Amino acid sequence: NAGNDDKGNSADKSSITSCSLSGSVIDKESSEKLVCAKIELEGTDISVFTDILGNFEIPALKPGTYNLKITYISYEEKEIAGLVVDSEKDLTIDLKPL
């Protein structure tokens, strides 16, 4: 019976069906938040833009490993590879001006 209980517990741990990714995009030199920066999850059709406070949120993500691409006019494009999302994750992404 103990074996059956263990299986039940492992099923509970894998029952996480939704995660979220949020954060802000800032200027690397001035630390000012950037409005309307684009955050894309490569290999998916998911992309969002930062709001008027420089913040973004991608709710209801499946747990997994993602590659992010962040773009903003007059700034270097930034990629974050192998980002593991398995719960709620909060990022601060700094972009370097061109």
N, C-alpha and C positions, 0 to 999 in steps of 0.2 A: 504493500500500500504506500509506503514511503516513496517508492519510485513514481507512482501515479501523482502524488502530491508535487514532486519536483517538476514533472511535466506541466502541471497546472501553473506553477509559479513562473516557469519560463515563458509560457503563453502570455501571462500577464505582462511580463517585461517587454514582449514584442508587440503589445497592443497599442503602442504609441503610433498613431496613424498620421499625426499632423504636427509640424514644427513651424517655427517662424524665424525669419531673419529680418533684423532691423538695424538701424544705425544712422550715421550721418556721414556726409562727404565734406571735407574741409580743404582749404588752401594750405599746402604744406609749409609755406613760408609765413603767412600771416595768421593762420589758424581760423580764418573767417569761414563760415559755413557757405557752401555753394548751392544755389537754388537751381533746380532743373537739371542737375547732373543725372545721367542715365546709368542705371545699374541693370545689367543683363545676366541671366543665368544661361551660359552657353549650352547648347544642345537641347534647350527647351524653347518654348515660345513665351517665356516669362521675362518681362522687363518692366521696370518702374522708374519713376523720376523722383528726385528729392523735392520736398515741398518748400514753402516760402521760408521755413526755418532751417533748411538744409538736411532734413531728416527723411528717411524712407522706411517702408515696412513691406515685407513680402510674407503675408500670412498663409496658412494652410499648405505648407510645403511638405512633401513626403520626406522622411528621414533619408539621408544619403550624402554623397560627396559631390560637390558642385564646383564648377569653374565660373568665376565672376569676371565680367568685363565692365569697367567703369569709364565713361567718356563724358567730357565736358569741353565746350568750345574754348579754345586758346590754352588748353591744358594737355599734358601728356596723357595718353590712354594708359590705364592701369589694368593689369590682370591679376587675379588672385586664384591660383590653381589649387585644387585638392582641399577645398574648404568643407569640413565635415559638419553637417547640420543634423543633430540628433535630439535637439530640444529647442529652447528659445536661445537665439544667438544674437548678440549686439556687437556691432562693429563700428569703428571709426576709421574711415578711409581717407588718406591724405593724397591729394593730387598736386603734382608739380606744374607750375605755370610754364608755358613754352617761352 
